[in-house]
Each structure stands twice: as structure tokens, then as C-alpha cells.
Amino acid sequence: MGLILGLVGGAAAFLAAYALADLVGQIRAAAVLRRALQAVVAGEEVPAIDVPLPPHWRLLASDLADAGRALGRERAEARDEIRRRDAVLDHLVDGVVLVTGRRRIAFMNRAAEAYLGVELERVRGRFHLEALRNPALDQALARAMEGSEAGRVEFETLLPPERYLEAQVVPVAGADPAALVILRDVSERRELRRMRADFVANVSHELGTPLASVRGFAETLLAGALEDPGRARRFVELILSEAERLSKLVSDLLDLSQLESGQLSLHLGEVQLEEVIRGVARRMRPRFEEAGIALELRPDPGLPPARADEGRLEQVLYNLLDNAVKFTPRGGEVVVELAAAGPDLEVRVRDTGPGLDEAERKRVFERFYRADRGRARDAGGSGLGLAIVRHIVEAHGGRVGVDPAPGGGAAFWFTVPRWSPPAI
């Protein structure tokens, strides 16, 4: 009996030890599988299973490993897609801003950062007006959040450089309504509209004034001045002068139209720039003498020839000297300098007139722009000469500008490339 009880007790102890060992193994296996599941959720690689598992647990571990690898591939592809999206958005010329339904900024590309003068990291999650700073845009965003059609708003940025932006607001459907703001710099377009309107107004004025004069003189002749030879001759001379002014205006307009449209063809060749300057100065010297203004030429010796269109360079020099005569008082001086400037040649026309302030220097090469007429000896001219100068010089690949002259006055300058023999 005692032997039987001993055997039963040993078997019970063995079974209890086995059950305990199995329970410990199951706990360890559960811990391993839990770590594997956590790795899958976190998108990390599933760690190797280093403990023995029952068959059904080994199958679960294998499934978890497969799921982890698949999820890892999907997350890698998603990260690549995000990187590609960000690269595309960051290279767009237009600014892109994503605003959430709570009017918070969620995303902004580099163009938007540049337009608005803010960085995404500083405004992410903040109220959109902190970056966009426009009440009209706020109203467009509100309509977009309500699911309305896309809106369009134009506004001026407050931070330098000041620019006009067009904002197109597009609703983005989803569980949390959002809106996409697409920003486009329309400063140039607005400036072109302004210039077009100014051009029409200026041309109308420039054509209207001489035409009114011609009409008035003709009516005076028909009213009886023809019977007075002296008066008739004077009126005919005035009509001829106004006709020449109209002809010059039309010629300048045609030149400017060709230059701005890129239709002007230059006949480039080897040009001795000093000879061109002396030729133009010789033809204009009588006008300088009549105005009581000294004209002096100061070319540096031994300079190489220029690569230029000789006829167009003559036009540039004539316009610059004509401008200098108008703004230099009697007894003043105009100096024309020619020197090397790196790979180019530079011509500088310096006068002793009243000069130009900074605002005028920025605009003086615009078409129809005129400096203060009260400071000019001669208020004539179409306001196109310096615009033509700029276009001709830039067509040569040169630069043009104006600086304050030492001691007062203005120094207009331009550059043209040196001559280089064509490659054989």
C-alpha cells in the first residue's frame, strides 16, 4: 500500500512539475510574441524567436513576422512617396499651403515660405492668419471649409520685398475638412497691366499734342494767315517741326516694339568704339555749341574693338548725348569716357546737370518715364530714348545704368562685349 501511495505521490509531483514548466514556457512564449506584435505595430523589424514554441504558436509567430515585413515595405514605400511629394512641392514656383479645418497651418512648401516670409516650423499648427495675414483670405478659407467652390483673392505682402500674390483657395474633402491655398506671384502681371495702361495714355498724349498743334496752325493759315507771307512761312515751319516730332515718335515706337518683342536683328561685327564715339560727337557738336555746353571725349588708349552693331551703338550714343544736352545748363560740361571693364568695354556719359535722386535712377530707363521737367533745359522728347538705349545694350549682352556723377550731375553708362574672332 505504501509503495502504491509513493508511486502516486511521485506521479503527481511529476505532473505538477511538468505543468509548471509548461506554464512557464507558455508565459515566455507569450512575452516573445507580445514583443513581436509591438515591433509590427511600431514598424520595426520583428526580433528572432529564440525560445521553443508549440506548433500553433510557431504558426502565429511566422504570421507576425510576415505581417511585419509587409508593413515595413508599405511604410518604406509611403516614406518614399512623401519624400517625392515634398521634392515636387518644394520645386514648384507656386506656393502651397495646407490649412486644416481648425484653420491651422499643416504644411507649407518653400515657395510659400519665401512669398510669406515665414518658416513652416515656426507656424506649423498655428492659426493661419499668423502667416497669411489677410482678412479676405480668411473669408475665402471659411467658404472653402463649408464645401463651397474654390475662391480667388489678390493681396499685397506686408514684409519686404513687397509683392502681389494671387491666392486660389481649394476645398479638400475628408473626415476633417481642409483647404489648399495656392499662392502665385502676380507682381509682374500687375506691373505689365500698369505699364500697358500708362503706354496707351502716354502714346495718346504724345500723339495728341503735336497733332493739335498741326491742326491749330493749319486752321490759322486757312483763316487768313496765308495772305501774310511772313506769318505763313513761320506757321509752315512750325507744322514741319511738329511733323518731324511725330515722325521721330513713331520711329521710336517701332524701334521699341521690335526690341521688346525680340524681333530686332543685330548685325554684329568688329567695331572700333572710339571711332563711333568721335563720329557721333562730331555730328552733335554744333548742338552742344549752340547750347553753350562743352563736350569732351576721354577714351583710354589701346583698347580692343567691341563686338557690336555699329549702327545701333550710334543710336545709343546719340540718345545718351541728346539726354545730356537737355539736362545740362548753359556753361556746363559733358564728358564721354571709354575704358575697359573686365571682359567688356564701358562707355560713360557724365554731365553737370541737376542729377537724379535714387527713385529716379531706378525708373529712368522705363519707357515714357521723364525726370522732373523743371530741371531740364529742353522739355522736348518722347521719353523713349533711354528705354531704347537699355534694350539695345541688353540685346548686345551688355549692361546699362546710371550713377551720381562726382560733384553733381548724372553719369549714364553701358557696356558691350569685346570683339573675339569667331572659332574656325
Secondary structure as GFF3:
##gff-version 3
##sequence-region A 1 424
A	DSSP	alpha_helix	2	42	.	.	.	ID=ss1
A	DSSP	alpha_helix	55	90	.	.	.	ID=ss2
A	DSSP	beta_strand	95	99	.	.	.	ID=ss3
A	DSSP	beta_strand	105	108	.	.	.	ID=ss4
A	DSSP	alpha_helix	110	116	.	.	.	ID=ss5
A	DSSP	alpha_helix	120	123	.	.	.	ID=ss6
A	DSSP	alpha_helix	129	132	.	.	.	ID=ss7
A	DSSP	alpha_helix	135	145	.	.	.	ID=ss8
A	DSSP	beta_strand	151	156	.	.	.	ID=ss9
A	DSSP	beta_strand	164	172	.	.	.	ID=ss10
A	DSSP	beta_strand	178	185	.	.	.	ID=ss11
A	DSSP	alpha_helix	187	222	.	.	.	ID=ss12
A	DSSP	three_ten_helix	225	227	.	.	.	ID=ss13
A	DSSP	alpha_helix	229	261	.	.	.	ID=ss14
A	DSSP	beta_strand	269	271	.	.	.	ID=ss15
A	DSSP	alpha_helix	273	291	.	.	.	ID=ss16
A	DSSP	beta_strand	294	299	.	.	.	ID=ss17
A	DSSP	beta_strand	306	308	.	.	.	ID=ss18
A	DSSP	alpha_helix	310	327	.	.	.	ID=ss19
A	DSSP	beta_strand	333	341	.	.	.	ID=ss20
A	DSSP	beta_strand	344	351	.	.	.	ID=ss21
A	DSSP	alpha_helix	358	363	.	.	.	ID=ss22
A	DSSP	three_ten_helix	373	375	.	.	.	ID=ss23
A	DSSP	alpha_helix	385	395	.	.	.	ID=ss24
A	DSSP	beta_strand	400	404	.	.	.	ID=ss25
A	DSSP	beta_strand	410	417	.	.	.	ID=ss26
###
